């Protein structure tokens, strides 16, 4: 499942009560290329057919340009006719409320949070990154967030995620929360639609000390070489792919997919950031989450294709294009898959 790896890392750490709380950012405004705004035809939808029954899959993309207005008429028509809505797969990892509500654990958690998000011996990025990699990071830092000193104290995994968030925001790219809200509003209008949740739920057992030990073990299990490779991938995306991200987001709003077909996708074999969690101390849980969600989605999709004339679903764009993704698996099982 693309993008689940980093989410799982964040959730495991967050749920000890500590929070990967990144400090407030003070940064200069940087001129960036203006992102196209205005009403657009609408994001692409894949169609999977089983005789007269059709599963429409909305391609979820995030981040997207701020203030972009995509035409939702096609999606609205499908949802209004659909008998079922299959939600995008997600994981909900929780701990005992007693751990979260204990005020002492909040203080202990903040201290632990600092430990696991920083480098060993409080080393700064200039000391842990290879000189060439650090020079590239500094060039972006000077351009986008020159006053942010706290990011220098973060370990590469955390600094890279923070760097991406800052730069994407400066470039006018934001999480696709409004897209999700619009889809939910459209689904609510269809009072007869069945909503199918694809959710993996897992409660982490133990008290604060057990969970804190688990978090520290997780962070210590990340190979430094792989973490640096992940950081380099994040850095390259911000150096080389920012304008392309803006362009692709606009073509997504217009319903085109060609621009997405030849780019590295989250979750592919070369994604070092995914490999960080996939080979970590939480490897078993990650594999359980991804395999469970995959099987549950495929089961729901095949059941819907057998019984519903129209079904509406949402999947991450990457999942639609991966060679071994969910849509590819439906195709291998004999269903007709029609790209937009």
N, C-alpha and C positions, 0 to 999 in steps of 0.2 A: 504494500500500500504506500504510494508516494506520499512524502511529507509526514508520515506517521512517526518515523524514527525520531526526528528532533522533537516532535510533540511529546513523545514518551519520555525522552530525557528530561524535558522541562517539567512534565507533570510529576515524575518521581521526585525531583528535587523540590519543586514547589510544595508538594504535599507533606513535607516534613514540618511545615509551618514556617519555613525559612524564606522562601521567596527568592527567586533570582531577581532581586529588585535592582534594576539598573537606575543609576542616579539621573536626575533631571539633566537635560542637555542644554548647554548654552552654546550657541553656534551662530556664525554669521550667515546672512542670507546669501545664497549662491544662485546666480542666473542659470537657469536650465532651459532646455528646449521646451517650447510650449506644447503641451499635449492637446491633441484635437478634442474639442468638446462638442456638445450638441447631440441631437437625436440620431441614433444609428439603427440600422435594420434589425439587429438582434443577434445574440450569440448563436453559434451553430448547435444543431442537435443531431446526434446519430440516431439511426433507426435500426432496430433489430426485429426481424419479422419471423413469425411462425405461422405460415398460411395467412389468414386474414387478421391475425392478432399482431399488434405492433407495440414494441417497447421503445419509447422516445427517451433518449438520454441527453440531458442538458450538460454542456461542457463547462464545468466550474473552473474559473481562472482567478487567481489572486496572487499578487496585487493587481489592481486595475487603475486607470486614470481617475483622479478625483473629478467629480462633477460631470462624468460622462453619463449620458442618458441613452440607454439602449431601448429599442422598440420591443416591447414585450407582447405584442399582439399574437405572434406565432405560439409563444409559450403559453399565453393565456388560453388560446383555442385548444391546445392539447390538454392542458390541465382541466378545462371545463368539460372535456369529453372523457377524461380518464376515470377508470374504476379504482385505480390504485396509484399511490405515490410512494416510491421507494427512496428513502433518504440516503444521503451520502454516508458511507461508513465512518464510524467514529469510535474512540476509546474513552472510557470514563474510569480513571484510576483514582480511588479514594482511600482515606485512612479513617480510623475511628474518630468521631467528633470529639471525644474526650482528649485526643491528642491536639486537635486543632484549637480547641477552646481554652486549653490551659494557658493562662497568661505567662507562666514561667517558660513554657515551650516557645512562645513567641520571641522572647528575648534570646533564648538558647538558639532558636532557629535563625535569627538574624546573624548571630556569631558564626554559626555553621555555614550560612549562606556566603559569608565573606570568604571563609576558608575554601569552599569548593569552587568558587568562581574566580579565585585568584591563582597565580602560579605558585609553585613551591618556593619557600623562603621569601615570599612576597616579591619575587623577581618581576620586572616590568617587561613589556613586549620587546623592547630593544635588546633585552638580554636573552630571550628565549627564541626569537625569530631569527632565521638566517639573515644576514645583512641585506641581501637583494630583496627578500620578501618584506623586510621591515621598511626599506626605502620606498617600496611601492605603496605600503600602507601609509607612510608619512605623507606621500604625495596626495593621496585621497583625503587624509585627515586635514591637511592644510587647506584643501579646497572646500570641504564640506563641514568640518566640525573642529576648527583649529583651537578652540578654547576648552575642549573636552579633555581634561587631564585624567579623569577616572578610568577611561577606556584603556589607558596605557597599563593599568594595574590588573586588567582582566586576563584570564587565560585565553589562548587563541580561539577556542571553540565559542566562548561567550563574546569575546571582542568581535569576532566575525559576524555573529548574529546581530549584535548591536550596530555594527557598521552598516550592514545591509538595511536595517530598519531606518536608520537616520538618512541614508542616501536616497532610498526609495521615497521617503517622505518628501525630501527636498526636490525630487524629480516629479512630484505630483502623483506618485503611485501609492495607493492606499489599500488596506484589506477590503475584500469584497463583501463587507457586512450588509450594505444596502441591497446587494443582489439577493442575498439570502432572505432579507426581510420582505422583498417584493415577491419572491417565490412563495413564502409562507402566507402572505396576504392573498395571493391568487388561489392557493390550495384551500384556504378557509372559505372561499366563495363557493366551492364545490362541496356541498353538505353531504353528498353521497359517497365521497371518495374515501377509500381506506388508506390510512397512513402506516407504512411499514418501516419501523426503525431498525437500522443495522448498527447495533451498539454492543461493544465489548465492555463488560463491567467487571472490575476487579478491585477488591479491597486489600490493601497492603496490611498485613497483620503485624502486631507488636506495638510497643510503646515508642516514645520519642527516641530513646537510645538505640533501639533496634533499627528504626527507620533512618536515623542519622548515620549509623554504621553502614547501612545498605547504600545510602547516597555516597558516602565517602568511598566505599568499595567500587561503586559504579564509576565515579570520576577517576579513581586511581587505575581502573582497568582500561582506560582509553590509551592506546599506544600513541606516544608523542609523535611518531612519524605520520600516523594516520590523521591525527589532529591537525598537524601542519598542512597536510595535503587538503584537508577539508577547508582550512583557512585560505589556502591558495586558490581553491575553487571559488570560494565566496569573493575573494579579492578580484579574481578575473571577471566574474559576473559584473561587478561594479565598475571595473575598468573598461570592459569591452562590450558588455551586453545591455547597458542601461538604456541607450536609445532604441535598441532592438526590442527591449521589453516594452517600452512605450509604444513602439510601432505595432508589435504583436497584439498588445492589449486593445489597440484601436481596430485592428483587423478582426480580432475576436468579436468586438461589438458589432462589426459589419457582417459577421457570419462566415469569415474565411478561415481556412485551416492550413493552407499550404506553408505559411510562414513558420509553423510549429514543427514541421515534419523532420527537420534536419538539425535540431538543436539537442544538446544533452538534456535528458529528462531526469527530474528527481526520482529516485528509486531504481534507476538503471544500474547496470553492472559496474559502471565507472563512478558512481556517486560515493565518494569517500565519506561524506557526511552521514549517509545512511549506514555505511559499513561500521562507523564508530559504535553505534548502538547494536548493530546486528552481530558484532563480534565481542561485545562487552560482557560484563558480569550479568547483565540483564538479557542476554541473548535468548534464553529459554522463554522469558515472558514476551519478548518482542516477536519471536517466531510464533508463539501461541496466539498473540493478538492478530498478527497479519494473516495467519492461516485460518483462524476462526472467522474473521471479518470477510475474508475472501470466500470461504465456503458458504457463509450465511447470505452474502449478496448473490452469489450464483444460484443458490437454492431459491431465493425469493424471486430472482429474475426468471428462472425457468418455470416456476409455479405461475407467475404472472403471465408469461407467454402462452402457457397452456390454458389459462382460464379467462383472461381479460382481452377485450377487443383493443383497448387502449390503456397503456401504462406509462406513467411519467416517472423518470428517475434522474438523479443528479450524481455525477461522478467527476472527480478531478480530471482536468484536461490530460494530464500525463497518463492517467490510467487508460484513457481512450486510445493512446498512441503507442504505449509500450508493446513490444512484440509478444510478451507473455502476460499482458494485462487482462483485465476482466472481460473486455469486449472481444479480445483475441481468443479467449477461452470459449466464449459463447460461439464464436465463428467455428472453432475447431470441433464443437459439438453438433455442427450441422445447421445452425441458424444462419439466415441471410443477414448480413451486416451491410447497411448502406451509409456511406459517409455523406456529410452535407455537401 
